[in-house]
Amino acid sequence: MKRMLINATQPEELRVALVDGQSIYDFDIEQSGQERKKSNIYKARVSRVEKSLEAAFIDFGSEKHGFLPIKELAPSFLKSKQGKNSINDCLSQGQEIIIQVEKEERGTKGAAISTFISLPGHYLVLMPNNPESGGISKSIEGKARDEMRDKMRQLDIPKDMGAILRTAGEGVSLEELKWDLDYLLNLWDAIQEANQLRKAPFLIYKENDLVSRSLRDFLREDITEVLIDTDDAYEKAYDFTSKLMPDFEEKIKRYDEAIPLFTRYQIESQIETAYQR
């Protein structure tokens, strides 16, 4: 029996474990106060174009400017659709653009960023400015792959966008896929509206916290229940699930037994073993 266990009793950290019976098979931890930028979407400004690097440095509000190579420019930025493009032809200093953080900044290096936006839902990933992208998760194979390809063809994906079916999408109905697509299209509309409101740089869309990310990425039919040990985390999880995947609402449960959640499922000892040399 597979479960998702969410431990939020410690104010300084949040922990999520996926267990099969008593065995842990996935574990994630998020420290409070750690600012995570990966997958965030910003309205940014081109601070410098470097022809020698075929890249630009981008001010998105962080102390270190982000690095944007020409290969990360969406088709709408390219002057020539067939021939070779130069970064100078595509971007100019002071230009305002929407970007997404691909990799966090490290040491003296700024964040790696892209203008190819990807918005993950529960079953789909929407690529709103990349019509060339699209497909089905490699882990969906055989007959199931053919069935899901037929359903994907029936989705009304706008011509200038692409969509990828995630592993969690295997076997789901066309209605569920449509629900997920509508949610992501509305999210993209909201991002574009926010983009009109202020001058760069500012944060438009913040990636979900660990609770929401875990539910989005791992909650599927084979998870029998999600146990959460604080009221705040439970309410957040229930609210997120009811919006994105209402069919799974009943799996979200408040854990309130005397034995701590991770002790009850023998998680603490397994984590200690994992961290030993």
VOGU-3710 file (C-alpha; in Angstrom, 3 decimals, decimal comma):
1> mkrmlinatq> 0,000/0,000/0,000  1,510/3,316/-1,088  1,137/6,471/0,999  2,395/10,041/0,944  3,401/11,271/4,409  3,761/15,006/5,003  5,505/16,056/8,227  5,133/19,782/8,967  5,398/19,844/12,775  8,881/21,424/12,798
11> peelrvalvd> 8,705/25,159/11,945  12,179/25,140/10,369  11,588/22,312/7,881  8,950/20,458/5,896  9,415/16,794/4,968  7,594/14,594/2,468  8,085/10,827/2,240  6,575/8,355/-0,201  6,266/4,879/1,303  5,264/1,492/-0,008
21> gqsiydfdie> 4,152/-0,495/3,033  6,872/0,434/5,549  9,607/1,088/2,944  10,482/4,626/1,908  11,050/5,052/-1,858  11,177/8,842/-2,191  12,027/11,601/0,258  12,209/15,382/-0,027  12,934/18,132/2,460  12,491/21,913/2,338
31> qsgqerkksn> 14,114/24,265/4,846  12,078/27,318/5,823  13,742/30,582/4,809  15,436/28,935/1,818  14,504/31,050/-1,169  13,894/28,811/-4,138  13,910/30,454/-7,575  13,958/27,378/-9,836  10,850/27,253/-12,082  9,732/30,735/-10,993
41> iykarvsrve> 8,591/33,031/-13,825  9,682/36,684/-13,910  9,209/39,773/-16,003  12,852/40,677/-16,619  15,020/43,204/-18,404  17,960/42,566/-20,749  20,923/44,184/-18,973  23,665/43,243/-21,439  23,898/41,456/-24,796  27,192/39,609/-25,362
51> ksleaafidf> 27,772/38,777/-29,032  30,994/36,891/-28,249  29,027/34,490/-26,000  25,861/34,507/-28,147  24,042/35,117/-24,876  22,529/37,890/-22,775  22,650/38,788/-19,095  19,196/39,338/-17,637  18,099/41,380/-14,624  15,166/39,530/-13,034
61> gsekhgflpi> 15,450/41,113/-9,582  18,190/38,891/-8,167  21,542/40,287/-7,048  23,325/38,253/-9,753  21,962/38,656/-13,262  20,777/35,515/-15,041  22,449/33,959/-18,085  20,337/33,470/-21,223  22,032/31,681/-24,184  20,582/32,057/-27,684
71> kelapsflks> 19,430/28,400/-27,718  16,986/29,301/-24,914  15,164/31,905/-27,031  11,590/30,940/-27,968  10,613/31,130/-31,681  8,906/34,522/-31,229  12,317/36,121/-30,507  14,062/34,781/-33,620  14,356/37,136/-36,571  15,137/34,394/-39,089
81> kqgknsindc> 13,073/31,213/-38,958  15,382/29,299/-41,328  18,804/31,008/-41,298  21,287/31,570/-38,469  20,313/34,061/-35,775  22,667/36,270/-33,801  21,853/37,265/-30,216  22,198/40,929/-31,272  19,412/40,494/-33,833  17,044/38,925/-31,292
91> lsqgqeiiiq> 17,528/40,955/-28,103  18,448/44,533/-27,248  19,609/46,162/-24,017  16,693/47,346/-21,860  14,171/45,045/-23,591  11,562/43,526/-21,230  10,896/39,793/-21,548  9,238/36,917/-19,632  11,740/34,329/-18,381  11,749/31,161/-16,276
101> vekeergtkg> 14,607/30,054/-14,012  16,070/26,697/-15,112  18,916/26,360/-12,575  19,556/28,175/-9,304  22,541/30,525/-9,074  25,691/28,853/-7,707  28,745/30,570/-6,238  29,713/33,401/-8,562  27,450/32,121/-11,366  24,049/33,677/-11,934
111> aaistfislp> 20,940/31,582/-12,524  20,495/29,779/-15,857  17,290/31,066/-17,449  15,103/30,395/-20,476  12,328/32,087/-22,425  10,784/28,649/-23,090  8,101/28,592/-20,393  6,841/25,264/-19,043  3,812/25,010/-16,762  3,340/21,590/-15,121
121> ghylvlmpnn> -0,136/20,441/-14,184  -1,039/17,072/-12,714  -1,285/15,191/-16,025  0,144/17,644/-18,571  2,994/20,092/-18,975  1,940/23,094/-21,057  4,611/24,782/-23,216  2,740/28,013/-24,022  5,356/29,534/-26,361  6,844/26,399/-27,906
131> pesggisksi> 4,577/24,849/-30,556  7,376/22,454/-31,583  7,306/20,693/-28,222  4,915/17,954/-27,241  4,750/14,236/-26,685  4,178/11,510/-24,148  6,282/10,438/-21,161  8,748/7,674/-22,095  7,525/5,525/-19,213  4,082/5,133/-20,877
141> egkardemrd> 4,520/2,231/-23,296  2,745/-0,146/-25,656  -1,036/-0,080/-25,989  -1,407/2,544/-23,238  0,844/4,869/-25,236  -1,332/4,508/-28,357  -4,506/5,145/-26,340  -3,070/8,261/-24,720  -1,776/9,552/-28,062  -5,353/9,371/-29,418
151> kmrqldipkd> -6,657/11,315/-26,399  -3,920/13,938/-26,758  -4,956/14,468/-30,395  -8,503/15,209/-29,228  -7,347/18,000/-26,897  -7,896/21,537/-28,120  -4,300/22,740/-27,672  -3,799/26,222/-29,214  -1,660/26,159/-32,388  1,116/28,298/-30,901
161> mgailrtage> 1,503/25,985/-27,865  2,699/22,480/-27,107  1,802/19,961/-24,388  3,516/16,912/-22,903  1,648/14,074/-21,179  3,254/13,271/-17,812  3,640/9,750/-16,408  0,710/10,430/-14,045  -1,511/10,884/-17,116  -1,448/7,214/-18,110
171> gvsleelkwd> -4,971/5,822/-18,370  -6,809/9,016/-17,386  -9,978/10,066/-19,189  -10,217/12,742/-21,866  -12,321/14,837/-19,444  -9,530/14,791/-16,848  -6,979/15,846/-19,467  -9,282/18,686/-20,585  -9,670/19,819/-16,960  -5,883/19,927/-16,549
181> ldyllnlwda> -5,385/21,759/-19,860  -8,023/24,383/-18,966  -6,325/24,961/-15,598  -2,943/25,510/-17,317  -4,377/27,762/-20,060  -6,033/29,926/-17,389  -2,730/30,057/-15,500  -0,913/31,239/-18,657  -3,591/33,908/-19,237  -3,065/35,141/-15,660
191> iqeanqlrka> 0,729/35,272/-16,199  0,299/37,347/-19,371  -2,119/39,710/-17,613  0,324/40,182/-14,720  3,061/40,917/-17,259  1,144/44,049/-18,356  0,842/45,496/-14,850  4,358/46,616/-13,945  7,771/47,359/-15,328  10,524/44,730/-15,000
201> pfliykendl> 11,992/43,214/-12,955  9,379/41,441/-10,832  8,193/37,948/-9,907  5,072/36,976/-11,883  4,608/33,339/-10,851  6,140/31,467/-7,918  6,641/27,719/-8,173  4,599/25,730/-5,659  5,951/24,886/-2,226  7,000/21,318/-1,404
211> vsrslrdflr> 3,501/20,192/-0,319  1,854/21,373/-3,551  4,732/20,178/-5,772  4,635/16,709/-4,206  0,869/16,417/-4,698  1,111/17,686/-8,286  3,987/15,374/-9,202  3,274/12,174/-7,259  -0,391/11,913/-6,272  -2,023/9,375/-8,547
221> editevlidt> -4,259/6,301/-8,409  -1,658/4,049/-6,744  -1,310/6,371/-3,705  -4,042/5,207/-1,316  -3,839/8,157/1,092  -1,950/11,334/1,940  -1,408/11,754/5,699  -0,585/15,253/7,013  0,254/16,080/10,624  -0,634/19,803/10,964
231> ddayekaydf> -3,822/21,772/10,298  -2,094/24,415/8,138  -0,413/21,884/5,852  -3,622/19,818/5,665  -5,692/22,845/4,607  -3,106/23,851/1,995  -2,975/20,284/0,599  -6,762/19,926/0,529  -7,224/23,311/-1,152  -4,571/22,556/-3,805
241> tsklmpdfee> -5,983/19,081/-4,533  -9,585/20,309/-4,794  -8,509/22,883/-7,411  -6,152/20,768/-9,519  -7,417/17,196/-9,085  -10,759/17,096/-7,267  -11,151/13,331/-7,820  -8,387/12,758/-5,238  -9,820/15,000/-2,490  -10,846/12,065/-0,298
251> kikrydeaip> -7,227/10,804/-0,197  -6,119/13,898/1,776  -6,333/13,020/5,484  -5,364/14,748/8,725  -3,071/12,560/10,873  -3,633/13,198/14,595  -2,459/10,080/16,447  -0,196/10,373/19,518  2,754/8,602/17,836  4,573/11,062/15,484
261> lftryqiesq> 3,774/10,371/11,825  7,311/9,491/10,668  7,885/7,287/13,740  4,590/5,473/13,139  5,734/4,431/9,637  9,398/3,844/10,664  10,626/6,695/8,462  13,057/8,307/10,927  15,274/5,210/11,172  15,319/4,799/7,374
271> ietayqr> 16,325/8,455/6,893  19,142/8,046/9,444  20,398/4,960/7,578  20,302/6,827/4,253  22,409/9,692/5,653  25,093/7,402/7,124  28,348/7,190/5,206
//
